[in-house]
Amino acid sequence: TAGKDLQMYPTLAGAVVPIYNIEGFPADKVLVLDRATLVGIYNGTINKWSDAAIAKTNPDLAGKLPEKTITVVHRSDGSGTTEIFTKALSAFDEKWKAEVGAGSSVQWPADKAGNGVGGKGNQGVAAAVQNTPNSIGYVELSYAVSNKIAYASMLNKAGKVVKADAASVQSAMTDFARAFDAKLTANVVDAAGEKAWPILGYTYL
């Protein structure tokens, strides 16, 4: 049958990271988000940077985060980056999984709430975040690093604060080493390991 002789092969895994632009945020600090808070921001239930959920994971910034509406930036085009990000949100939260789901393009709750903004490509999301005070978005780690854009650390499934880097991506890959199906695909978000970055996916040949 046509197409039966084709096989996808995983080549490498890469992280997707939350980037941010918060008024008055100290240059020597890094924002920390937990899984539920990231979902809350993107589903519109957490809409102020001063929210208690954000203060809880950033105790040294308590009272210093602005009482400003969070502008939620997402991809306006269909993308693998969005698919990875929404797979992670679906793994983090059953309600998100049931009501929004995962895919290369989704109906963003933040748009319905009135504080969502779309950007085309990593560059569009990054530009929207960089040009919009008190915003958050998501891009590939390599894009954030090469363009010197601040990105959040995450409190992962094991309850540990992790930074997206080669080591935390490798840790997640290792956690899912036996998760590949017969077509050599695997969902590698929300790994249980203490050192694992929770938002990543494979590219394929």
Disulfide bonds with the S-S distance in Angstrom:
none
